């Protein structure tokens, strides 16, 4: 559980839901769905998984975004009790929720189709890139919910190591991440990240997310 009150986020919002039918391993379906529902304007407020790479694997995530003051919460869930990807969405009205649900369902289907054309190293690179997306989303949520510098440090450091393995040590984001980690080191590890540093790193995370999204879009 991440440090966010999800019940409070959806309070007063209207829910819409459906199951997007899909075949495949639950772990793979979760990563495909995650890439489809995340965006530069969203961040992960809740994430859980169990079962590892086991057939009993299950996972769920909620992502929050606020565009022009319009709050939206999206939830994805996979598991042995679901034949595909469970999608729930909360917005300001039933009509908007249904409309956004339809739009998001189509996006999931599009990603399912494009990922279905990948194989071998390209397919594995897609899955690895999505893990980085989620790590950055978690980091952004921590920054926005007053997490300690140590918590944010570990998240950013983990994402950095994964980017090195995926894209190489000379990717531009690596130096930016090293600078962010140095700033975090200067703070007390159990203290919340100072606002000016938090805002600066949050803007950097958006750049790193954009870079991962562009990387994924070029996979063949």
N, C-alpha and C positions, 0 to 999 in steps of 0.2 A: 504494500500500500504506500502510495506517495503522499506527501504532506499537503493534501487538498481535501476540502469538504465537498465531495461530489454531490451529496444530497442537497447541499445548499446551492450548488451551481445549477441544478435542474429544477429548483423550486420555482413554481409558477410557469414553467415551460410545458409545452404540449409534446407528447411522445408519439412517434410513429415507428413501426418495426416490420421487418420481414426477414426471411432466410434467403440468401442468395445461393442458389444451388451450384455446387462445384464438386469435382472429384479430385482426390489427392490426399496426401498426408496432411494431418491437421497443422503440423508445424509450418509446412510450406504455405498452406492456405492462409494461416495467420499473417505471415510476412507479406504475402501478396495483398491481403486486405489492408494491412497497416500502411503500406506504401500508397494505396489508393485513397485512404481517408485522411492522411496527414497532408499538411500544406505549410507554406511559410507563415501563415497566420494562425496556426494551431500549435498546441503543445500537449504532451501526455500528462494527464492528471491522475490516472489510475492504471496500474498494470499488474497482472498476476499471471503466473504460469506454473504448471506442474506436470511431471511425467517425462521431462527431457525429450529424447527422441523416441520414446516408447509409444506403442500404438494407443495407449491411454492418455496421450498428451492432450492437455487442454490449456487454453490461454484466453485472456480477455484484456481489453484496453479501452479507456475512455479518453477522448481528445476534446479539448475545449478551444473555441475560437470566438473572437468578438470583432466583427467587421462592421464599422460604422455604428457601433453600439448594439448591433444585433448579435445576441448570444446564441451559440450553437454548441451542443454537446453531441458527439458521435461515439457510439460504443460498438466494438466488434468482439465477437466471441466464437471460438471453435472448440470442438470436443467430440467425444464419441457419441454424445447424445444429440448432435446436430449434423444433419446431412447437408453440409456446405458451410456457409459463413452467416452467422446471425448478426444482423445489423439493426441497431436502434439509434434513433435520432431525436433530439429534443430541440425545439425552437419556440418562437414566441406565439405561434398559432398552429392549429391543426393543419391548415392549408399549407403554410410554409414548411412545416415538418414533413408533410407528405411529398411536397415538391422537391425538397432537398434530399429526402430519402430516395426518390426516384433518380435524381441526378447522381447521388453517391453510388447507388446500385449499378448504374450504367458505367461509372468510373471503375468499379470493382471488376465488372465484366470485361472492360477494355484491358485492364492490367492482367487479368487472367488470360486473355487472348494473346497479348504481347509476350508474357512470360512463357506461355506454352510454346512459343517459337524458339525459345532459347534452349541451349543444351550445354553440357560439359562445363568448362570453366566459366563461360558467360553466365550460365544459370546460377552457379555457386557464387559468383561475384555479385549477382543481383541480391541473393539472400543475405550475403555479408553486408552489402551496402544498406539494406533495410534495417539491419541491427544497428548500424551507425545512426541512421535517421532516428530510430527510437531512443538511442542513448542521448542524442542531442536534444530531443524533445523533453526527455526526463530532466536533463540539465537545465533547460529553459524554465521548466516548471519549478524546479528547486530554487532558482534565482528569484522567481516571482513570488515564492511563498516563504521567503526568509530562512532558507536552509543555511547551515554553517558553511564556512569556507572549505572545511575538510570534505564535506559531502559533495560540494560542487567540484572540488579539485579531483576527487576520485572519478567522477563522471566524465569530466573533460579529458583526464589522463587516459581513461579507458577508450574513449572515442578516438583520441589521438593515436594510440597504438593500433587500433583497428584500421584507421585511415592509412597509416604507414604500410601495413600488410596488404591493403587493398590497392592503394594508389601510388605508393612509393614515398620515400622520405623527402623528396623534393617538391611534393605538392605544396602550393602556396599556403594552404591552411595550417600546415604543420608549424611554421614559424609563428603564425598568429596564435596558435594554441599554446606554444611554448611561452609566449609573452603573457598570455592569460594565466597560465599556471604559475609563472613567476610572481604576478601580482597577487594571486591567491595565497602564495607561500608567505607573503609579508604580513598577512592577517592572522590573528589568533585562530587556531584551527576550530575552536568551539564557538566562535563568534559569527553572527550573521554577516553576509557579505555587504559591505557598505554600498549605499545606493548608487553613488557615482561609478563604482567599479562594476556593480551588478548590471547597470544599464549598458555600460561599455561592452561587457562580455556577452550580454543578451544580443546586442546588435551583431557581434562577431558570430554568434551561433547561427543567426539568420543567414549570414554569408556562407557558413559551412554547410548548412542545410541546402542552400541553393546549389552549392558545388556538388553535393551528393546527388541531388535530383538531376542535375545536368549529366553527371556520370552515368546514372541509370538510364537516362534517355538515349545514350549513345551505345548501349550494349546491343550486340547483334549475335 
